[in-house]
Amino acid sequence: MKAKSKIILHDHNHDGLDRRGFLECMAWAGTGMLWTVTGGLLGSAVLPGRAGAAEMDMGSFSFVQISDSHIGFNKEANKDVAGTLKEAIARINSLPQAPDFILHTGDLTHLAEAEEFDTLDQLLKGLRTSQIFYVPGEHDVLGDNGKRYLERFGKGTKGQGWYSFDHKGVHFVALVNVMDIKENGLGILGNEQLEWLEADLKERSSDTPIVLFAHIPLWTVYPAWGWGTSEGAQALSYLKRFGSVTVLNGHIHQTMKKVEGKVTFHTAMSTAFPQPEPGKAPKPGPMKVDAGKLRDYLGITEVNYTEGKGALAVVDTTLA
Amino acid sequence: MRTHIQRRFRRLYGRFILLIAMSTVGVTFADGVPRGRTLFLKNCAHCHADDATGDEGPDLHGLEKSDKWIARRIRNGVKGEMTAFGEKFSQKDIDALIAYLRTLK
């Protein structure tokens, strides 16, 4: 296995450790840097490696987010998206602590064709972790209003594919914001789903850590490119009373992080191809980079939860 | 004489039918454009860009293809290239999209 060779750094903790210090620390630990939020304050620390595995036993766990695998895409930005997804799978399988499950935050396929879904399904069978939770991206539902997606991944879900589940004290909510997207490209949740979300959260105590995941960012990243969800603020208003909220999205094919009160927003890299930074290109479509640099832009996201620490730690790792 | 009157009547009747047909097409076209634009922005702009000048998909201005060809492309897509919208769009939707695309010079 190739060592994690590049970590996305977001050091906002002002704890006296500079970037080099952190890199050395990571090399020593053989893991990566993470950032944490406790009581709304952004911090950073070093991920537990094998030495910290014992800490993961009691009420603690990790899961991995992958996103935007776009199986079927075959243009210049990456002519082998199946190959890079396999690399992501190998990276997940080589984590010191096997994740309890995987979240795929949408755009599983590029054109929602049956054979693309089949290919994805086959590739993901290579994961050591068998439990995978999905939400659709707009590419998965565009041509048939999600019929094929829901046939495969919508069993037991509500409405157009939304659902929630609990895992070791953390409440996970999967939202669908890609059905009938708005004219300006923004995601849409719809009244039925919002009502369901409000009712779903009402049953939880405010000290329950919440993880919300959906394809299009629930916060407004860059509306000119449709990178946001029209009723995102309404959805998030139901979460104000909770002490720890983590929002995980994909769609924009790059990591972006924001903390607002006790809510941490995070977008993941794609496993397929990069897209430009907001406003730094005329259009947001697939970005071609030098072949040798492609894997610097693709990656996975590992999320760790330790009971009692009130924080989920999010670590992005590229495929480089 | 009777034949002449019949011929004249037929010609006038033909022109009348043509006028009716043209005005019907005109109404359909005018109605279709805003609907077609909405459908375009919600379904096509993601790949062809909001202004249809192309992004991942091609520029759609000045298409030199027949309506039938465009309708087939929208309905069936292109394997590995473009989503097939045949299960989603009605014939009316496709007509509206074509009407909108025809405004893109």
Interface residues (C-beta under 8 A of the other chain):
Chain A: G72 N74 K75 L111 A112 E113 E138 H139 L142 G143 D144 N145 K147 D180 I181 K182 E183 N184 G185 G226 K283 P284 G285 P286
Chain B: T38 L41 K42 N43 A45 H46 C47 A49 D50 D55 E56 G77 K79 G80 E81 M82 T83 A84 F85 G86 E87 K88
